Amino acid sequence: MSVGTSRTPGAPAPWSPGPAEFGIDPDQLPDGLVVADEHGHVICFNAAAARITAVAAEDALGQRLEKALPLEDLEGRRWWQLTDPYGGLAIRIRQPERNLLLPGGREVLVSAQYVRTRPTGPVHRVVVSLRDTEARRRTERSHAELIATVAHELRSPLTSVKGFTATLLAKWERFTDDQKRLMLETVDADADRVTRLIAELLDISRIDSGRLEVRRQPVDIGAAVGRHIQAYVAAGLAADRFLLRLEQPLPMLWADPDKVDQVLSNLLENAVRHGEGTVTIDITAAESPREGEDTGTSVTVSDEGPGIPEESMNRVFTRFWRGSKRGGTGLGLYIVKGIVEAHGGTITVGRGPQGGAEFRFTLPVSTPAYLT
């Protein structure tokens, strides 16, 4: 245990919480834990605290709290002098979490609890929690990157919309009907692009907050895939570019049809845009990913292109991953994974039989209880 055995001569013995007092070894805690006794000497300094502060436990144990853990606020003031846990207000029982600085300027999240033997009595223990700010920084960087990406993607269509509408309003009579139609069609397409970007942003917000709603209805997954293929053929792709293999019989699938369409649209678009050769869609019954259900429905989309590099496989479903430089926000597969998991399903990526990318998602059939 990092509570250690070395201490300053005459200082209290290190504190090691037993099952009745604490319940677990302090070194098993993910956050830093520092405990000082009623005299302000450190009696517990766990492994996470040693890692975060870069101070060995044996050097901290027995020291005065302000010496073992010299913290400053963001304005350079010494935190222990400001808070004065032992001589401050007798009704104070805690310090809320805040950003403080260690020597050298490293930022940490610190909160403190004052343990009193009786209300308004003297402080018996000061329990300090330390957390590294790296996870928060990663989250903040991710949010900043998301905002920058969306702003960049919105700028282009909005510039186009503004330019064409301003031109039409200023010089309407100078353009032929064909020219006007072309400009308005461009404005319409750019407006659709903005709408899609906003929808993606809302989906990400709901996924990150766990508020993505799933409205389950019976879904004919084979017919849904067929509609997407027909749309591509109507847009000019050869019908033999797609191969749909449908296993029969399939269990009745209860899912959100709009969100299933969103998943299929993204996976098929990726296969067409980034892959080559035939795009093969296999729909089969499978073992349910949900405990307590026997069957599920599995959809596999594979192509014959170069595939995804092995070193990129673990990043495919993260934000902003792009398989190539051919456009896109890099948010689609992140949203796909969120939708599949909101249904209680799973999704994987690998290499297909012909060497291209292969995406496979499996959804539980989720049959309502009144039908079973």
Secondary structure, 3 states (H helix, E strand, C coil): CCCCCCCCCCCCCCCCCCCCCCCCCHHHCCCEEEEECCCCEEEEECHHHHHHHCCCHHHHCCCEHHHHCCCECCCCCEHHHHHCCCCCCCCCCEEEEEEEECCCCCEEEEEEEEEECCCCCCEEEEEEEEEECHHHHHHHHHHHHHHHHHHHHHHHHHHHHHHHHHHHHHHHHHCCHHHHHHHHHHHHHHHHHHHHHHHHHHHHHHHHHCCCCCCCEEECHHHHHHHHHHHHHHCCCCHHHEEEEECCCCCCEEECHHHHHHHHHHHHHHHHHHCCCCEEEEEEEEECCCCCCCEEEEEEEECCCCCCCHHHHHHCCCCCCCCCCCCCCCCHHHHHHHHHHHCCCEEEEEECCCCCEEEEEEEECCCCHHHC
